[in-house]
Amino acid sequence: MTDVEAAFARLVDVLEDYPGLVTAYSGGADSALLAWAAHRVHGPAALAVTAVSASLPAAERAAAKRFAGEHGFAQLEVCTDEVERPEYRANGRDRCWHCKSALMDALWPLAELLQRPVALGTNADDLGDHRPGQRAAADRGAVAPLLEAGFDKATVRAVSARLGLVTAAKPAAACLASRIAYGDPVDAAALAQVERAEDVLHDLGFESVRVRSHAAGTVARVEVPETQLDDALARRDAITAACRDAGFTFAALDLAGLRSGSLNLLLRAR
């Protein structure tokens, strides 16, 4: 048995300990693998639930629905109200806590009705940095089967590739609110502004990209992988036009390249 096969076997063992799952399913590599595996183990006792709000890009919502349909597992969409919550809109260091609380408020009635736990696609690489949302979910009784099976992001991708899942190589796609600088209000308009800019950059060929919004939507700090920095510089006019068309006044290319959670540097500076 290969290491990848052994990892998947561990995940199956973990899943078999549950009567079924209500999986918080965004369509990313982690939740897609978890929803797929839960369906394989539990069949109709597994339900994938996608939280729909202004913080979920339309392209991600469509991709999640398409993946579920292709693999034949049950998916339900529910609307969450985090953008309507003053504590979330204030965008303090605990924003993710309020977001996960809104998610659990939406999923928990389903979990209680079906008598199954809520499961998140958390993996070992998610345990670092500033992630208050994980605490909110754990406090409400959510489980993390990938973490229980010892998965990190590399394992998620390796197992997904072995299973032939298209999400194996899918770039990370955190919620749109993660693009808004702490302290700047998060509302539907700010989220849509980021989404518009990123959609155009995707069309320009930057599959992995973040448009970080600073100064209340005035400055767009664009992150692309280091290997694409030269390409981004060569296409700076198109990138600038995309950001300005989305409503930003200035566009800046981050020379450090794309990295997860870069806005958390603002928390360390305070």
N, C-alpha and C positions, 0 to 999 in steps of 0.2 A: 504494500500500500504506500503510495507516495505521500509526501507531507500535505499536499493539497487535498487528497482524498481523505487523509486522516482528519484534517481540519473540518471538512464537510461532515464527516461521521460524528465528530464532537458536537457540531451544531444540531444535527438530527437528534442526538441523544438528549441535548438540552431541551429541544422543542418537544420531545416526547414526554417530558415531565409536566407539561402544561396540558390542560384540557382543550385548548384552542387559544387563539390570540386575536386581539383587536390591534392590528399593527398601524402605527402612525406612519403613513406612507406618502412620502413626498415625490417619489420616483427617482431619487438619487441612488447611487451605487449601493449604499448601506441598506436603506429601507426597501429597495427593490429586491435585493438578495433575501432579506428577511421575509418579505411578503411572499416571494416565490417559494422559499423553503417551507414556510408555515402552511402554504396551500398544499405542498407535496406531502407533508406529514399529516395535516389535519383535514384536508379537503374542505367541505362546507363549514367546518367549525372554525375556519380561519377567515377573517374579514380584514381587508385593507381599507383604511379610512384616510382620505386626503383632506387636509384642512385648507379651505379656500378663503383667501382674503387679499387685500391689496398688496400684501408682502410676498405673495407667491406669483412669480412671473407667469404670464399666460402660456409661454412656450413650455415651461416646466409642467404646468397643469395638463397641457395637451399630451406631452410625452408620457406622463404618469398614466393617463387614461389609455393611451395606445399600448403601453407595455402590459398593463393588466389585461387588456383585451386579447393581445397576442398569446398570453400564457394562460388565459382562462381562469384567473382567480377573481373572486368577488371584490369589487371596489365600490366604496361609497364616498361621496363628497359631502362635507359638512362645512358650513360657514362659521368662521370664528370672528370674535369681535375685538381682538386686541387693539386695532386702530382706533376704536371708540373709547378705549380706557385711558383716562388722563395720565395714569402712571406710566403707561407704555408710550404715549405720545410725548411725554416729557423727555424721553430718551436719556435717562440716567444710566448709571453703571448696572442697574438691576433690570434694564429693559427686557432682557431675555427671560428673566424670571416671570415677568408679567405675561410675556408671549406664551411660554410653556403652560402657565396657569390657565390661560384662555384655551389652549389646546386641550388640556386635561378636562376643563369644564365641558368641552364639546364631546370628548370621547368617553368620559366616565359613565354617563347614563347608558351608553351602548354596552360598555363593559359589564355594568351591573345587570342590565337586562339579559345579556347573553351568558353571564356568569363566566367570563373570560378576562384575563388581565390585559391591560394596555401594554403594548410592547413598543419600544423605541429602537432605532437602528444605531444605537451608540456603540462605538468600538473603542479599543484601548487608546488610540491616538486622540480621542476626544476628551481624555481625562485631564489634559494639561490646560494651561492658559486660563482665561477668565470665562467661565461657562456657568453662570447662575441658573440657566434654564434646566440643566441636568439636576440640580438640587430640587427645583420646583417639581419636576416630574417624579423623582425618587420619593419626595415627601408625600406625593399623592398615590404611591404604590405602583408606579410603572416599573416594568421589568426590562432587562437589556440582554436578550439571548446571545447576541453576537459577542458581547463583552464576557458573558458567562462561558462561552466557548473559546475564549482566548483570542478572538480576532482583533487584528489591527487593520488599518486601511489597506495595507499591502495584501493581507490575507483575503480581505473582502474582494479585492480585484482579482487575485489569483483564482479563488474558488469560482467567482462569477465567470471568468474566462473559461475555466474548465467545464462549466455547465453550459457554455455557449450563450450567456446572457449579454445582450448588447450594452448593458450598463457597466460592464467590466471596465471599459476605458472612458466612461463618461466623466467629464471634468466636474469637480466639486461645484455645487451651486447653492450656496447659503442663501437665506432669505434676503429680500431686498433691503430690509431694515438694517442689515449688517453693513450696508454701504454708507449709512448716514452718520456723520461724526457725532459722538456723544455730546449732548447738550443742545443740539439742533433739533427742533421739533420733527417728529415722525408723523406724517399724515399721508393721505392717499395721493396728494399732489406731489409730494417729495419722492414718494416711492415710484410713481409713474414717470417722473423726470429721469430717475436713474434707469428705469426699465427701457425707456425710449432710447437713451444713449447707448446702452449695452446691446440692444437689438440691432442697431446700425453697425456697431463694431463687430458683432457676430457676422453680419452680412459682409463685412470687409475682410473676413477671414480670421479674425481673432476669436477662436472658439473658447479659449480660457481667458477671461477678462473681468476686471472689476472696475467700475466707475464709482469712486469714493466721493461722496458729496460733502463739501466743507463750506463754512461761512453761509449757512442757511441756503444752500443751493446756488451759491455764486460761483464756487470753484469746483471743477471736476478734476479729481486726481486719478488718472488712468493707470491701472496696473495690468501689465501683460507679462507673460513668462520672459525670463532673461534672454532666451533664445530668439525672441521676437522683438527685442528692443530696437534693433537696427531697422527692422521692417516698419515698426511704429514711427520711428523718427522720419523715415522716408515718406511716410503717409500722414505726416502731422497735419497737413491742411485738411484732409478728409476727416481725421479724428477731431480736429478743432471744430469743423463744421457740424459734425454729428453732435458734439456736446453743446454747441451754441443753439442748434436747432431744437435740442431737448430743453433748453431754458437756462443753461449755465452761461455765465459771462466769460469765465476763463477756463482753459483746459491745460492741465499740466501732466506730463508723463513722469511717473515715478521711476527713477533710475535704479531703484533697488529691485524692481520686478514684482511679479505677482507673488503674494504670500497670504496665507490664511490669517485672519484676525489682526491685520495691521493697524486697525483703528484702536486696538487695545493699548497701543503705545501711548495714546492720549491719557489713559487711566494711570499709567505708571508715571506720567509727567506731572500729575496733579498732587 
